[in-house]
Amino acid sequence: MTAPVDTATLPAPPVSAPDPLHARARHQLDQLWRRGREFLGCDIAIMGGAMSWVSERNLVAAISNGGGFGVIASGSMNPVQLAAEIDATMARTTRPFGVNLITLHPQLFDLIEVCVAKSVSHIVLAGGLPPSAAIQRIKQAGCKVLCFSPALVLAKKLVRMGVDALVIEGMEAGGHIGPVSTSVLSQEILPNISEVPVFVAGGIGRGEAIVSYLEMGAAGVQLGTRFVCATESIAHANFKRAFIRAAARDAVPSVQLDPRLPVIPVRALLNEGTRRFTAVQREVIERFDRGEVNQKEAQLEIEHFWAGALRRAVIDGDVEFGSLMAGQSVGMVTAEQPTQVILGELIDQAVAAISARNARAGNGLDAEEWTRPGRSDR
């Protein structure tokens, strides 16, 4: 009979040496978005885009817990509702997160006071040029204020108004969009704004793209569509399924049929609701031409078409007639995944892109060089 082996005397299994090229690339990535990380107070400078009904306590906390920076989409919440949402988010994470407020909200200043009272560290003002009094109140309270800028002239104006950071979002994004692409906005704004951190958004779905914008001067990025199908997202299974099945070309902006009745473009997946919206516009235009409704009545009727449509899609799962707001990066959403896995994939892709570039440039370091004590760039 063989005597039992004393496992305590066995040598420990060999430990794999860390990959010096990977370590160097990760270090370079951390340096590229260092300004964004320090500004947000998080490990990785990836902000979660504020998506109404989707960016609530569960997803926001998951992004922050994963090392990113979650942002609550306050949408049309009143102060009591926002306070409850902030409390619920704080119960799920001790990491920093922000709150997105719509500048046209009739209770904007009351919502700001809620954020101040709850010690929210960062407030994002979206949906138009914010009142200077709102910016000053946020800064007076010791909070950081971020604003969206669709053009260089506005970016410079916002800096003069005292904003702490900017978000530039191209037309590839989901929801309400402007006319200029992310790549063009980045070329226009990043080389000319250095006073404050600038975060790039719109159509970003992979780590390689993140690296490219960081190297252009961005402090970090903002992603929305990529997180819709996170396990922690409360979006209806039908809504997630529509995203997973969609290709980039399925996310298209809404069509305006008559300049007399302007429609703010919204990028969403094509469905029966989208097609019906075009038909409704045509019907309203015909009635307007016949004098049956005036311009204001016609405009309100067109705008009212989508009232509640996003909630019907996200919460109720009506993907036929609800609004399926999605960015063009929807084609990169291929499965439901935990937020931590999504963030991990983005990091891996970014590090791999930097490693490949280092290899092409002949800048690789051997293990002895990378681990040498006293390196100034470690």
N, C-alpha and C positions, 0 to 999 in steps of 0.2 A: 504494500500500500504506500503510495507516494505521500510524503509529508506535505501539509499545506504550505503554500508560499507566504512568507511574511511580506505583505505589500509595503509595510512601512520602510523596509530596507531597499526597496527598488528605487532606481534613479528616476528622477522626475522626467516626464516626457519633454522633448526639446521644444523650446518656445520659438516660434517663427520670428525672425528679425523684421522690424518694421520696414516697409518699402520706402527708401529715402526719397525716391522720385515722387511718390504719392504724398509723402509728408511735406516735401517742398512745395508741391502744387497747392496743397491745402493751406499752407502758410501764405502763399501768394494770394489765394482767394480771400483769406481773412484780412490781408492788407488792402486788397482792392476795395472791399466794402467796410473797411474799418470805420470810416466816418459815419456811415449809415448805422452800423451796429452801435456805436457810441451814442448817436443821436436818439435811437429808438430804445436803447437799453436792453438789447437782446443779443443772442448768439449769432444769428444769421439775419442779414438785412433783407428779408423777404416779408413784405407786408401783405396781409390778406385784403383783397379788394372788398369794399363794403357792398354786398349784394342783398337787397331787400328780401326778407323772409328767409334767406339762407345764412347770412352772416349774423347769427344770433349766438347766445351764450355757449352752446356746445361746440360749434366750429371755431369760434373766436378763441375759446380757452384751449382747444386742441392745437391750434396754430401756435399760440404763445407757449404752451407746454412743450411743443416740439422744437422750440428755439427761435421761431419766427415771431412776427408781431401781428396779432389778430386785431381786427377793427370791427366794432359793432356798427351795423347799418341801422341808424335810428329811423330812417324813412319818415313816415307820418306819425311816429309815436308822440304821445303827449308827455309832459314832464314826469308824471307818475309812472307811466309805462317804462320810460327810459331809466328811471331810478331803479325799478325792479329788475330790469335787464342787466344793469351794471352790477347790482348786488349778486344776481345769479351767476354772472361771469366771474366775479371775484371769489365766489364760493367754489369755483372749479379750477382756478389758477391763481398763483401768487406772482406770476410773471407779468410784465407790463403789457398793456393793450390800449387801444385807442377807441374813440367814438367818432363816427362820421355824422355830421349835422348838415342838413340842407339849408342853404342860406335864405331860401324863399319861405321857409317854414314860418307861419305867423307867430310862433312862440320861440323863435330862435334864442332870444336872450334868456328866457326861462330855462331852456334846455342847457344853455351854457352854464347857468347857475347850478343845475343839477350835477353836471360834470365836475364843476369846481368843488361842490360840497362832497362829492364822492371821491375826490382826490384822483381823478382821471389824469394821467400824465400827458396825454397827447390828444388834441382835438383836430379833426380833419373837417374843413369847411368846403362843401361841394355844391354844385348847382348854380354857379354864377359868381360874379364879383362880390365878395363879402363886404359888409359895412365896416368901415375903419373902426367904429366903436366896438364891434364884436371882436376884432383882432386885438385891440388894446385891452379889452376886459379879460380875455383869455391870458394874455401875457402878464397883466397886472396880478392875476391869480397865481402866477408861477407855472402855468401849463404851457406846453409847446403847441404851436398852431401851424398846421400844414394846409396849403391851399392848392387847388388845381389850376394849371395854367395852360391854355391851348395855343399860346403864341408868345414870342419873345418879348414883345412890347408889354404884354400883360404880366409876364414873369418879372420884368424890371419894375413895373408899378407895384406889384405885390411885395417885392423886396423892400421898396421904399416905404411901403405901408407897415413893414415890420414883421412879416411872416417869418417863421423859423425854418421852414423847409417848403419845397415845392414838389408836386406830383405832376408829371406830364404824361398824358394818356392819349394814345393815338386811336384812330378810327377802327383799328382791328379789335378793340375792346367790345364787350357785350354791353347791352343797355343803351342809354343815351350817348351819342358819339358826336364828335366834331368831324370836319372835313379832311384833316391832315393825318397822314400815317405816322406810326410810332418812330420809324426810322428817320423820317424827315424832321419831325419835331425834335428828336434827339440831336440831329446835326445842327438844327437851328438854335437850340437852347443850351445844351451842355457846354459847348466851348465858350459861351458868353455869360454864364452865371456861375460864379464861384463863391459868392458871399454866403450862400446857404446850401445845405444838402439838397440834391435833386433826385427824386425817385422816378423811375421810368415804368410805365404801364401800357398795356394794350397788345394782345397777341403773343405774350410771352408764355411759353409752355415747356421749355427745356432749359437745362443748365448752360448749354453752349450760348444761347441768346443772352442769358444773364451776364455771362462773362463779357460778351461783346459790348454791352451797354456800360458795364463797370469800367472797362478799359477806355471807353469814350469819355468817362468822367462822372458817371452816375454814382450816387452814394449807395444805392440799393434799387430794388425793384418792387413792384406790386403785382400780384397775380390774383385773379378772381376765378375765372372759369375752371382752372386746374383743380380747384378745391371743391367744386360743386358736388362731385361724386365721392368725396371723402366719406369714410365710414361714419364719422361723427356728424356729418351734415344731415339735417333733418328733412332735406328735400325728399319729396315723395318718390317711391320706387319708379313710377312711370316717368318722372322728370329725369331721374338719373339715367334710366334706360335710353331715353331720347338723346341724352348727351353722349353716351357710350356708342350709340349707333351712328351718330352724326359725323360728317366730314367737315373740314374747314369751309368748303364752299356752300354748306347748308346754312351757315350763319350769315345772313344778309341784312342790310339796313332797310328799314321801311321806306316805301316809295311815296313821294309827294306828287300828286297829280296836277295841282293848280297852285301857282305861286301866290294867288290871292288868298289862299287858305293854307298858310304854311304849316308844315308838320316837322317837328323836331325828330331827326333820324334816330331810330332805335334799332340796334343790331340784335337779331333773334333768329332762331331756327324757323324755317318755313313750315307752316302748318295751315290748317283750314282757317284758323283765326286770321292769319296774315293775309290770306287770299280774300277773306270776307272784308277785311279792313279796306282793301283796294276797292271793292265793290261799293262799300258804304260811302267812301269818298266820292265816287262817281255819282251816286244817287244824290248826295248832298249838293254837289256842284250843280247838277241839273236843276234842283229846286232853287238854289241860289240864283242861277241864271234866269229862272222864271219869276223871280221876285217873291217867292213864297217864304223865304227866310232872309234876314239881313246877314251881313258878314260876321258879326259877333255871334249870332245864334248858330250859324253854320260852323264856325270855328269850334264853339263849345261842343257841338254835336259830334264833330270828328274827334276831338280830344277825349270825350267821354267814352268813346268806344272801348278803350283799353282799361277803363276804370275797374280795378279789382282783378284784372286778367293775370297779373303776375302771381298773385296769391292763389288763384284758382289752379294755376299750373304747378307751383312749388309745393303748396300745402295739400290741395285737393287732388292733384294728379291729373287734371284736365289738360292733356297735352294736345288735344285736337283744337280747342278754341281758346285756351289760355295763352299767356305770353311766355315763350321759351327764350328769354334773354340769354344770349351766349356770345362769347367772343370767338374769333376765328381759330383760337388755339383749342377749340372743342375737339378738333380732329386728333389731338394728342391725349384726350381723355379716353382711355380704352378699358377701364375696369374700375370697380369700386375698391378703394384702398384706404387704409388708415392714414390719417394726416401725417404721422411720423414717417411712414413709408414714402409718401409723396415728397416730403421735404428731403428725405434721404436720397431719393432718386435725383432730384434737382442738384443736390450737392455733389453726388457722384459724377453726374454728367459735366458739371462745371469743372471739377477737379481733373477729370479725364481730358477735357478740352485743353486745360492749361498744361497738363503733362505732355500731351501730344505736341503742343506748340514748343515746349521746352526741348523735346526730343528732336524736332525738326531743326531747331536753332542750335543744337549741340550744346545745350546748357544743362545737361543732366549732371547730377552729382553722385559720386559713389557713396556707399554707406559710411565709410570712414570720414569722408569730407563733411557729410551732413551732420554726423553726430559729434564732430570735433568740438570740445568745450570752448566756450568763448566766442562762438560765431555771432557776429553782430546782427545778422538778419534772421535769427531763429525766433 
